[in-house]
């Protein structure tokens, strides 16, 4: 896999997450009814940043959980039981839930995340925040909050790195080998 170029550095990622946080506050007229759910793995780190921003901007702690979508994926064989490592320590009933992920591509991860949320209760609304939207949807899913739209080809991959997992915060675009599609 060949890195073509860096698309976002740590500062631009922070600016995008701050803007997303402000948009969440505006759209929801505050943060009083919000819950945040970070989709494992890198969505959790980005979700934590949004949580910190919301607390800094509004002075209110917004509860946050983590969502493991593995048991809800549509590419696992039927009958295969995957362990659910989610941590959702609160009720979703009547709450405005913000799902946070790193990259929106085909929409399949978010479809699984929606199913995971539905299995836990009936939220009032479910909204989606992503750092990068790269297009190429296979499902009719969109993000409510987007840090950066990055048009890409099917032969490219967008890689998000976050400091607490990867040792750096940066977004790259890579070229996939010809045999990978």
N, C-alpha and C positions, 0 to 999 in steps of 0.2 A: 504494500500500500504506500503510495507516494503522496506526501503532503504537498499540495499545490500552493496554498497560501494560508496565512492567518487572517481570519475575518473579524475577530473581536479580541481585544486584550482585556486585562482585568478591569481597567478603568471604564471601558465602554460597556462591559458586562454590568458593572455596578450602576452606571448611568441608566442602562436599560431596565434593570430591576427596580431602581428608584422610580422611574417613569411608570412602570407597570404598577407599582405600589400606589402611586398617586391616582392612577386611573381606577384602581380597585376601590379606593376611598371615595372618589367622585361618583362612580356608577352605583355604589351601594349606600351612598349618603352616610358615610361613616363606616365603622367596623364592628358595631355592637352585636350584629347577628351572624358574623362571619366565623367560619372554621376553615383551616388550611389543611390540605392533604398533599404531601409530596409523594410523587410516584417514584418508587425505588428504581434506580439508585441515585443518579445525579439530580433528579427532580427534588429529592429530599434536601440536598444542600441548597439548591436555588430557593426552595420553599422557606428554609430557615432565614435566608437573606431577606425575603419578602416579609416574613414575620418580624424580623428586627426593624425593617424600614417602617412597617405599619405602627409598631410600638413607638418608634422615634417620632414619627409624624403626628400620631394621634394620642399618644400617651396611654394607650390601652393595649394590654396583652391579648393577642388573638391566639386561641388554642390551635395547636398543630399536631397532626398525626402523620403516619407514613402508610402508604398503600403498596402492597405487593400484589401485582396483577397476574402473577404466574398461574394461579388456579383458574383464571378466567380467560386465558389466551385461547384463541381459536385454532392455533396450529399444533396443539397437543393432541395426542390420540385420545379418542373417547374412552372413558374408563380409567385413564391414568389419573391418579390422585396426586396433586402437587400440594406441598405444604404451604400454608398461607402465613407469611411472616409479617403481616400488616400489624401496625400498632395504632389503633383508633380508640383512644381512651375516653371517648365521649359519645353522646347520642347525636345522630345527624338529624333527628326529627325536627322539622320546621326551620332548619338552619340554611344559610346561604353558604354553600361549600365551594371553595376554590381549589380545583385540581391544578397542581404545578408539575410540569415536566420540562425536560431540556429541549428536545427536538420534536416537532410535529412533522410527520412525513406521510405515511399511508393512512393514518387514523386508527390503525388496529390496536395500538397501545391504549389510546383513549377510549375506544370501544370497550376494551377489557376493564379499564378503570371505572367506566360508568356502571358496568355490571357489578363490579366490586362494591361500589357505593350503594347501588340498589339493593344488594344483598344485606346491607347493614341498616336500612331504614329509608324513610322518605324525607329527603331534603326538600326545603322550599324551592331552592334553585341550585343548579350546578353550573359553575363557570370554569373556564379553562384559561390558564396562563402558561405560556411557553416562552423560553428564551429565543428559540429559533423556529421559524416556520419555513420549511424548504419546499413545500408544494408536493405534487404527485399523489394526491389523495386517491385511495381506493374505496373509501367510505365517505358519506356525506357528513363530515365532522369538521368543525372550525374552532379556532381559538378566539376567546373574547379579548385577550391581552397578549400582544406579541412584542417581544423585544426587538427582533430584526427579521425581516423577510429576506431569505437568501435563495434566489432562483438557482436551481442546480439541475444537472442532467441525471439520468438514471445511472450513469457510470461514475457518479461522484457520491461521496459520503460526507456528511457534516459530523464532525467530532467535537463534542463539548467536554472540556476538562474543567474540573473544579478543584480548588486548592486542597480541601480537606480529604479528597480521595486521590487526586492525581499529582499533587504537589505544585500545581499551577492553575490559574484561571485563564482560559483562552478558548476560542472557537476556531477550529481549522476546517478546511475543505480538502478532501483527499481524492485522488483518482484511483478507482478500483481497477484491478487487472481486467483484461478483456474477457476472460472466461467467467467472471463474476458479474451477475446482473441483479 
